[in-house]
Amino acid sequence: MTGRFFAAADGGDRNTLMALLAPEGDADGRVAVVLNTANPDKLSSVQAGTVRIR
């Protein structure tokens, strides 16, 4: 999936989540997925445009 992944968290570290969810090769800054989670510490991984929450 192309595009940049952004995350906004309630009470979490938004910049860290955004860094984890920003794949390389995004030239146009299109938003592909917006993740809102109250438990950013449970962010596990990002694979092929899929966010896994433990």
SVG drawing of the C-alpha trace seen along z (x, -y; Angstrom):
<svg xmlns="http://www.w3.org/2000/svg" viewBox="-9 -15 21 24">
<polyline fill="none" stroke="black" stroke-width="0.4" points="0.0,0.0 1.3,-3.4 0.8,-6.6 1.8,-7.7 0.4,-6.3 -0.5,-8.6 -1.5,-7.9 -3.2,-10.0 -3.3,-8.7 -5.2,-9.7 -2.6,-10.4 0.2,-8.8 3.3,-9.8 1.8,-10.9 5.2,-11.6 6.5,-8.1 3.4,-6.5 3.7,-8.6 7.3,-7.6 6.4,-3.9 3.6,-4.3 5.4,-6.2 6.7,-3.8 9.4,-4.8 8.7,-5.8 5.8,-8.2 6.3,-11.1 2.9,-12.8 1.9,-12.6 -1.4,-10.9 -3.1,-9.7 -3.8,-6.0 -4.8,-5.0 -5.7,-7.0 -5.3,-5.0 -6.8,-6.3 -6.0,-4.3 -6.2,-4.9 -3.5,-2.3 -0.5,-3.3 1.8,-1.0 0.0,2.0 1.1,1.0 2.9,4.1 3.9,3.8 3.0,2.5 3.2,4.9 2.0,4.2 -0.3,1.4 -1.8,3.4 -1.5,2.2 -1.5,5.0 -2.7,4.3 -1.8,6.9"/>
</svg>
